[in-house]
Amino acid sequence: MEEKISEGEALFIQLVLMFQAAAMQQMGKLMNPLTSKIERNLEQAKFSIDILDMVKGKTRGNLSGEEEKLLDHVLYDLRMNYLEELKNEDKQPGKENSTGKPE
Protein backbone atom coordinates (compact mmCIF):
# COMPACT_ATOMS: atom_id res chain seq x y z
CA MET A 1 0.00 0.00 0.00
CA GLU A 2 1.34 3.41 -0.99
CA GLU A 3 1.67 6.02 1.76
CA LYS A 4 0.74 9.58 0.94
CA ILE A 5 3.11 12.21 2.27
CA SER A 6 1.85 15.44 3.76
CA GLU A 7 2.50 18.86 2.27
CA GLY A 8 4.85 19.60 5.17
CA GLU A 9 6.87 16.46 4.47
CA ALA A 10 7.05 17.30 0.77
CA LEU A 11 8.27 20.81 1.55
CA PHE A 12 10.86 19.47 4.00
CA ILE A 13 12.15 17.03 1.38
CA GLN A 14 12.36 19.87 -1.16
CA LEU A 15 14.33 21.99 1.33
CA VAL A 16 16.84 19.20 1.93
CA LEU A 17 17.21 18.47 -1.79
CA MET A 18 17.60 22.19 -2.57
CA PHE A 19 20.56 22.50 -0.18
CA GLN A 20 21.99 19.22 -1.45
CA ALA A 21 21.95 20.50 -5.04
CA ALA A 22 23.43 23.84 -3.97
CA ALA A 23 26.28 22.15 -2.09
CA MET A 24 27.01 19.83 -5.02
CA GLN A 25 27.15 22.84 -7.37
CA GLN A 26 29.41 24.69 -4.93
CA MET A 27 31.76 21.70 -4.83
CA GLY A 28 31.94 21.72 -8.62
CA LYS A 29 30.12 18.39 -8.90
CA LEU A 30 27.15 19.85 -10.79
CA MET A 31 26.88 22.58 -13.39
CA ASN A 32 25.34 25.86 -12.28
CA PRO A 33 22.11 26.04 -14.32
CA LEU A 34 22.19 29.86 -14.34
CA THR A 35 25.70 30.20 -15.76
CA SER A 36 26.04 26.80 -17.50
CA LYS A 37 29.47 26.53 -15.88
CA ILE A 38 31.09 24.31 -13.29
CA GLU A 39 31.90 26.61 -10.39
CA ARG A 40 33.71 25.66 -7.22
CA ASN A 41 33.56 27.37 -3.84
CA LEU A 42 34.28 24.97 -1.00
CA GLU A 43 33.70 27.64 1.64
CA GLN A 44 30.14 28.13 0.36
CA ALA A 45 29.65 24.34 0.08
CA LYS A 46 30.63 23.96 3.74
CA PHE A 47 28.12 26.67 4.65
CA SER A 48 25.33 24.79 2.82
CA ILE A 49 26.27 21.55 4.60
CA ASP A 50 26.37 23.38 7.94
CA ILE A 51 22.86 24.74 7.32
CA LEU A 52 21.53 21.22 6.76
CA ASP A 53 23.31 20.06 9.91
CA MET A 54 21.66 22.90 11.84
CA VAL A 55 18.25 21.90 10.41
CA LYS A 56 18.91 18.36 11.62
CA GLY A 57 19.61 19.60 15.13
CA LYS A 58 16.65 21.96 15.25
CA THR A 59 14.20 19.33 13.97
CA ARG A 60 15.47 16.44 16.13
CA GLY A 61 12.49 14.48 17.44
CA ASN A 62 10.07 16.15 15.01
CA LEU A 63 10.87 14.30 11.78
CA SER A 64 9.22 11.21 10.34
CA GLY A 65 11.46 8.18 9.93
CA GLU A 66 11.71 8.81 6.18
CA GLU A 67 12.60 12.49 6.65
CA GLU A 68 15.30 11.60 9.17
CA LYS A 69 16.75 8.89 6.90
CA LEU A 70 16.83 11.27 3.94
CA LEU A 71 18.52 14.02 5.92
CA ASP A 72 21.10 11.63 7.39
CA HIS A 73 21.85 10.16 3.95
CA VAL A 74 22.18 13.58 2.29
CA LEU A 75 24.47 14.88 5.04
CA TYR A 76 26.67 11.78 4.87
CA ASP A 77 26.92 11.99 1.08
CA LEU A 78 27.70 15.72 1.12
CA ARG A 79 30.35 15.34 3.81
CA MET A 80 32.08 12.52 1.91
CA ASN A 81 32.07 14.57 -1.31
CA TYR A 82 33.34 17.63 0.56
CA LEU A 83 36.25 15.65 2.04
CA GLU A 84 37.06 14.30 -1.42
CA GLU A 85 37.16 17.83 -2.80
CA LEU A 86 39.40 19.01 0.04
CA LYS A 87 41.83 16.19 -0.76
CA ASN A 88 41.72 17.08 -4.47
CA GLU A 89 42.40 20.71 -3.65
CA ASP A 90 45.51 19.78 -1.68
CA LYS A 91 46.86 17.80 -4.65
CA GLN A 92 46.68 20.74 -7.07
CA PRO A 93 49.37 23.33 -6.23
CA GLY A 94 48.87 26.82 -7.62
CA LYS A 95 45.18 26.22 -8.13
CA GLU A 96 42.60 28.51 -6.56
CA ASN A 97 41.71 27.65 -2.99
CA SER A 98 38.20 27.28 -1.54
CA THR A 99 37.76 31.06 -1.32
CA GLY A 100 38.41 31.43 -5.06
CA LYS A 101 41.77 33.17 -4.48
CA PRO A 102 45.05 31.87 -5.90
CA GLU A 103 47.38 30.36 -3.33
Residue pairs with C-beta under 8 A, 6 or more apart in sequence:
5 13
5 66
9 64
9 66
9 67
12 63
12 67
13 67
13 70
15 55
16 52
16 55
16 67
16 70
16 71
16 74
17 74
19 48
19 49
19 51
19 52
19 74
20 52
20 74
20 77
20 78
21 30
22 48
23 45
23 48
23 49
23 52
23 78
23 81
23 82
24 30
24 78
24 81
25 31
25 32
25 39
26 39
26 40
26 41
26 42
26 44
26 45
26 48
27 40
27 42
27 45
27 81
27 82
27 85
28 38
28 39
28 40
28 85
29 81
29 85
30 38
31 37
31 38
32 38
32 39
40 85
40 96
40 98
41 98
41 99
41 100
42 82
42 85
42 86
42 89
42 97
42 98
43 98
43 99
45 78
45 82
45 85
46 82
46 98
48 78
49 75
49 78
49 79
49 82
52 71
52 74
52 75
52 78
53 75
55 71
56 71
56 72
56 75
59 67
59 71
63 71
86 98
89 95
89 97
89 98
93 103
94 102
94 103
95 102
95 103
96 102
96 103
97 103
